[in-house]
Amino acid sequence: MTSRARDRVERNFASLRWQYMDSLRLPLQQPPVWDARMLLTLANLGNVLVNQANHYRESTSVPITTIVLLLSSTATFCHPGGVLMRDVCLSPFCVVERREFGRLWSCALVHMDLGHICSNVGSVLPELLAMEEILGSARMAVELGVMTGVAHGLYVAYAWFQKIYLSNSIPYYSVGAVGMSSVVFGLQPSPAPSSAANHQNAPDLLSAPSHTAAAAAAEQSAAAQRARDRFAASVFGSNGSSSRPAIPTSASQSRQQPPALT
């Protein structure tokens, strides 16, 4: 079977699967497994909820975006009978071939089971609350929506790339992803300040005064000069030769009387 014929067969089968065949409902209709992993997940979630409750007890702001996100995820999880996975999951085939772009966001609200939603909420809640306290609810909602759409869009693009150039069509035709793990990983690289006060006290590199930039440049220049002086000292030795430059003892001396290498 040629690659073109195989691709046609896989496309037709995927179309039938994502429209009629897959009847899996989420969350999975089975009791949770109360093992060590589940207990640790619940303990972490409880600790996060207690810490955030203590923080917001003294705060006047209300994290509307975070509350709406958590309530939406909880309502989807508690929906009677669950939701059909084929209708909401992140399927690259459905996004590209059927133009169902809403899947880029709907999949983040659906979880496989109790452990899945508890681990996601416990991981993402502190960062979401800290960012919303800094940015405000409206800007937080926009940035969260853009970040989620871009992250899931990259996943779809990579699945398409694998199908076209790596001859691996399984992620494109057969995989359906759910959960907010992309949000969790997207928030991890940049640790958010714990409060808005810390954000106000932090220096803004984009709007730093010119004298601060000049001082930083002078310090860098002095450090580079000291490095050159140490190199020259190692080359000329320490026998008192007049050709050896003087090593400044402070950054201020190096700015006032910069030594010259001869």
C-alpha positions in Angstrom: 0.0 0.0 0.0 1.4 3.4 -1.0 1.8 6.1 1.5 -0.9 8.2 -0.1 -3.4 5.3 0.0 -2.4 4.6 3.6 -2.9 8.2 4.6 -6.4 8.2 2.9 -7.4 5.1 4.9 -6.1 6.6 8.2 -7.9 9.8 7.5 -11.2 8.1 6.9 -10.9 5.9 9.9 -10.0 8.9 12.1 -13.0 10.8 10.8 -15.3 7.9 11.8 -13.6 7.5 15.1 -13.8 11.1 16.3 -17.3 11.5 15.1 -19.1 8.2 15.9 -16.9 5.4 17.3 -15.1 6.6 20.4 -17.7 6.6 23.3 -15.2 7.0 26.2 -16.6 9.4 28.8 -14.5 11.5 31.2 -13.8 11.4 34.0 -13.5 7.6 34.0 -16.5 6.0 35.7 -14.5 4.0 38.2 -13.6 4.4 41.9 -10.2 6.1 42.6 -7.2 4.0 43.7 -6.2 5.1 47.2 -2.5 4.4 46.9 0.5 6.4 48.1 0.5 8.6 45.0 -3.1 9.6 45.5 -2.6 10.3 49.2 0.5 12.5 48.4 -1.5 14.3 45.7 -4.4 15.1 48.1 -1.9 16.1 50.9 -0.2 18.6 48.5 -3.5 20.0 47.3 -4.7 20.5 50.9 -1.4 22.2 51.8 -1.8 24.6 48.8 -5.4 25.4 49.6 -4.6 26.2 53.2 -1.6 28.4 52.3 -3.6 30.3 49.7 -6.6 30.7 52.1 -4.3 32.2 54.7 -2.8 34.6 52.2 -6.1 35.8 50.8 -7.6 36.2 54.3 -5.5 39.4 54.6 -5.9 40.5 51.0 -8.7 42.6 49.5 -8.3 41.4 45.9 -10.5 38.6 44.5 -8.9 36.3 41.9 -11.8 36.1 39.5 -10.0 34.5 36.6 -8.6 31.7 38.8 -11.9 31.1 40.5 -13.7 30.8 37.1 -11.1 28.4 35.8 -11.3 26.2 38.8 -15.1 26.2 38.9 -15.3 25.4 35.2 -12.9 22.4 35.7 -14.8 21.2 38.7 -18.2 21.5 37.0 -16.9 19.6 34.0 -15.5 16.9 36.3 -18.7 16.6 38.3 -21.0 16.6 35.2 -23.5 13.8 35.6 -22.4 10.9 33.3 -19.2 12.8 32.3 -18.5 14.2 28.9 -17.6 12.5 25.7 -13.8 12.6 25.2 -14.2 12.7 21.4 -16.1 16.0 21.7 -13.6 18.0 23.9 -10.1 16.4 23.7 -7.1 17.9 21.9 -7.1 15.9 18.6 -4.7 17.3 16.0 -6.8 15.7 13.3 -10.0 17.4 14.5 -8.2 20.8 14.8 -6.6 20.7 11.4 -9.0 18.7 9.2 -12.3 19.6 10.8 -11.4 23.2 12.0 -12.5 22.6 15.5 -10.3 25.2 17.1 -12.3 25.3 20.3 -10.5 22.1 21.3 -7.4 24.1 21.9 -9.0 25.4 25.1 -11.8 23.0 26.0 -9.4 20.1 26.6 -7.8 22.0 29.5 -11.0 21.8 31.5 -11.4 18.0 31.2 -9.5 15.5 33.4 -9.2 11.7 33.4 -9.9 11.0 37.1 -9.7 12.4 40.6 -5.9 12.1 40.9 -5.5 13.9 37.5 -7.5 17.0 38.5 -6.1 17.2 42.0 -2.5 17.1 40.8 -3.2 19.7 38.1 -4.9 22.1 40.5 -2.3 21.6 43.2 0.5 22.4 40.7 -1.1 25.4 38.9 -3.0 27.2 41.7 -0.1 29.0 43.5 1.2 30.4 40.2 -2.2 31.4 38.9 -3.1 33.3 42.1 0.3 35.1 42.2 0.1 36.1 38.6 -3.4 37.3 38.9 -2.6 39.4 41.9 0.2 41.1 39.9 -1.5 41.4 36.5 -5.1 41.8 37.4 -8.0 39.5 36.4 -8.6 40.9 32.9 -5.0 40.8 31.8 -4.5 37.4 33.5 -7.5 36.0 31.6 -6.1 37.2 28.2 -2.6 36.0 28.9 -3.8 32.6 30.2 -6.0 32.1 27.1 -3.2 33.1 24.7 -0.7 30.8 26.5 -3.0 27.9 26.5 -3.9 28.3 22.8 -0.2 28.7 21.8 0.9 25.7 23.8 -1.8 23.4 22.4 -1.2 24.9 18.9 2.4 23.9 19.1 1.4 20.4 20.0 -0.9 20.2 17.0 1.8 21.6 14.7 4.3 19.1 15.9 1.9 16.2 15.4 1.3 17.5 11.8 5.1 17.7 11.3 5.6 14.1 12.5 2.9 12.9 10.0 4.4 14.8 7.0 8.1 14.6 7.6 8.7 11.7 10.0 6.2 9.2 8.7 4.6 8.9 12.1 0.8 9.6 11.8 -0.2 8.1 15.2 -0.1 11.5 17.2 -2.0 13.2 14.4 -4.8 10.8 13.8 -5.2 8.8 17.0 -4.1 10.8 20.0 -6.5 12.9 22.1 -5.1 14.8 25.1 -6.9 16.3 28.1 -5.9 18.3 31.2 -4.1 21.5 32.0 -0.6 20.2 32.1 0.4 22.7 29.4 -0.7 25.5 31.7 1.3 24.0 34.6 4.5 23.7 32.5 4.0 27.1 31.0 3.9 28.7 34.4 6.9 26.8 35.9 9.9 28.5 34.1 9.2 32.0 35.5 8.6 31.8 39.3 6.1 34.4 40.2 6.5 36.7 43.2 4.4 35.8 46.2 2.6 39.1 46.4 1.9 42.3 44.5 4.2 44.2 47.0 7.2 42.2 45.9 6.3 42.9 42.3 6.2 46.7 43.0 9.6 46.5 44.8 11.2 44.5 42.1 13.3 46.6 39.5 11.7 47.1 36.1 14.5 46.4 33.6 12.5 47.9 30.7 12.0 51.2 32.5 15.2 51.5 34.6 16.6 55.0 34.9 19.5 55.9 32.7 21.9 56.4 35.7 21.3 52.9 36.8 22.2 51.6 33.4 25.3 53.8 33.3 26.4 52.5 36.7 25.9 48.9 35.6 27.9 49.5 32.5 30.7 51.1 34.5 30.8 48.1 36.9 31.0 45.8 33.9 33.8 47.8 32.4 35.7 47.8 35.7 35.3 44.1 36.0 36.7 43.6 32.5 39.6 45.9 33.3 40.4 43.9 36.5 40.4 40.7 34.4 42.9 42.3 31.9 45.0 43.5 34.8 45.2 40.0 36.3 46.1 38.6 32.9 48.9 41.2 32.5 50.2 40.5 36.0 50.4 36.8 35.2 52.3 37.5 32.0 54.7 40.1 33.2 55.3 38.5 36.6 55.6 40.3 40.0 59.3 41.4 39.8 58.5 45.1 40.1 58.8 45.8 36.3 57.4 49.2 35.4 55.6 47.7 32.4 53.2 45.9 34.7 49.9 47.8 35.2 48.5 48.7 38.6 45.6 46.6 39.7 42.8 48.8 41.1 41.5 47.9 44.5 37.9 49.0 43.9 35.5 49.8 41.0 35.5 53.5 41.9 39.4 53.7 41.5 39.1 51.9 38.2 36.6 54.4 36.9 38.6 57.4 38.1 42.1 56.3 36.9 41.8 53.5 34.4 45.1 51.7 34.0 46.6 51.4 30.6 48.3 48.3 29.3 51.7 49.0 27.8 
